[in-house]
Amino acid sequence: MYRYDASERPPAAILTVQVTNPVSGRKVLLVGKLDTGAGISVLPQATVKGLGLISKSDV
């Protein structure tokens, strides 16, 4: 069963996700919204920079 963030309207399903840089092995845990209708997944820019990832817009 998913947890829900009641501060969202309507309440949103949330889950903890681990994001890992496959080269360095650095990782971070984040709480994210589960949106089954989303066409893409996004990360906060601070997470991308902190893990040393390359943004798709920079590729």
C-alpha positions as CSV (number, residue, x, y, z in Angstrom):
1,M,0.0,0.0,0.0
2,Y,1.2,3.5,-0.8
3,R,1.5,6.4,1.6
4,Y,-0.3,9.6,0.7
5,D,0.7,13.2,1.1
6,A,-2.4,14.9,2.5
7,S,-1.0,18.4,1.8
8,E,-1.6,17.8,-1.9
9,R,-5.0,18.4,-3.4
10,P,-6.1,15.8,-4.1
11,P,-3.9,13.7,-1.8
12,A,-1.0,12.2,-3.8
13,A,0.6,8.8,-3.5
14,I,4.2,9.1,-2.4
15,L,7.1,6.7,-2.1
16,T,10.8,6.7,-1.2
17,V,13.1,6.3,-4.2
18,Q,16.9,5.8,-4.4
19,V,18.7,7.6,-7.2
20,T,22.2,6.3,-7.9
21,N,25.0,7.6,-10.2
22,P,26.0,4.4,-12.1
23,V,29.5,5.6,-12.5
24,S,30.5,7.0,-9.1
25,G,28.1,4.9,-7.0
26,R,26.9,8.0,-5.1
27,K,23.3,7.7,-4.1
28,V,20.5,9.7,-2.4
29,L,17.1,8.8,-1.1
30,L,14.2,11.1,-2.1
31,V,10.5,11.1,-1.5
32,G,8.6,11.3,-4.8
33,K,5.0,11.5,-6.0
34,L,3.7,8.5,-7.8
35,D,1.9,9.6,-10.9
36,T,0.8,6.7,-13.0
37,G,-0.3,9.0,-15.9
38,A,3.1,10.8,-16.2
39,G,5.0,10.5,-19.4
40,I,8.4,11.3,-17.8
41,S,10.1,11.2,-14.5
42,V,12.0,14.2,-13.3
43,L,14.6,14.9,-10.5
44,P,15.3,18.2,-8.6
45,Q,18.3,20.0,-10.3
46,A,20.1,20.0,-6.9
47,T,19.9,16.2,-6.9
48,V,21.3,16.0,-10.5
49,K,24.2,18.3,-9.7
50,G,24.8,16.7,-6.3
51,L,25.2,13.2,-7.8
52,G,27.2,14.5,-10.7
53,L,24.6,13.3,-13.2
54,I,24.2,14.7,-16.7
55,S,20.9,16.5,-17.5
56,K,19.2,15.3,-20.6
57,S,19.1,18.9,-21.7
58,D,22.9,18.9,-21.6
59,V,23.4,15.7,-23.7
